[in-house]
Amino acid sequence: MSWVVGHWRCPSHCTAPHVPTVRPHYDQLTWHSPRRGEPGGRVVRWTCECDEVVYEMITLGGLRFIRRTALWAGQTVIHESDRWSLHAANDVWVALLFGHVR
């Protein structure tokens, strides 16, 4: 059994949207190692944890960014995007959910 949220089809046990396969001409985000000594921020949006890669929208100090957490070769790898204003970050988040950026 599955249910539809917006344009996403999710298994019934999922609590957040899945990130689709990227589109043929997607934009590449710049990913950085997490900034040392910086507070963790507050998670305001996230993707489903049943995927190998989970994305979170983080708000911190008036800016937002995307945190990517992946399990690669048995290790957890975390990267963060650039920081943006609220509106710019929301645009990037929507593009991520539609496969236009990665």
C-alpha positions, 0 to 999 in steps of 0.5 A, spaced: 500 500 500 502 507 498 499 514 499 500 520 495 503 526 497 503 532 492 507 528 486 510 523 491 508 516 491 510 513 498 510 507 501 505 507 507 510 507 513 514 513 510 513 519 513 517 524 508 517 525 501 522 521 497 527 524 493 526 522 485 532 520 480 535 527 478 533 529 471 537 529 465 539 536 465 540 537 473 544 543 477 549 540 481 549 543 488 556 545 491 557 540 497 562 542 503 564 539 510 560 541 516 563 547 519 567 546 525 564 549 532 558 551 528 551 549 532 547 544 529 541 548 527 534 547 527 531 542 522 525 544 518 524 539 513 527 533 511 526 527 506 524 520 508 529 516 512 528 509 508 533 512 502 540 511 502 541 519 502 537 523 507 536 531 506 535 536 511 533 543 510 536 547 516 535 554 519 541 557 523 542 564 524 537 567 519 540 563 513 538 556 511 542 550 508 541 543 506 544 537 510 546 531 506 547 525 510 549 518 506 551 511 508 557 510 503 561 504 504 558 503 511 560 510 513 556 516 515 558 521 510 555 528 512 555 534 507 552 541 507 550 546 501 551 553 501 547 558 505 541 562 502 536 566 504 529 563 506 526 564 499 532 562 495 533 556 500 526 554 499 527 554 491 533 550 492 529 545 496 523 544 491 528 543 486 531 538 490 524 534 491 523 535 483 530 532 481 532 539 478 538 539 483 543 534 487 
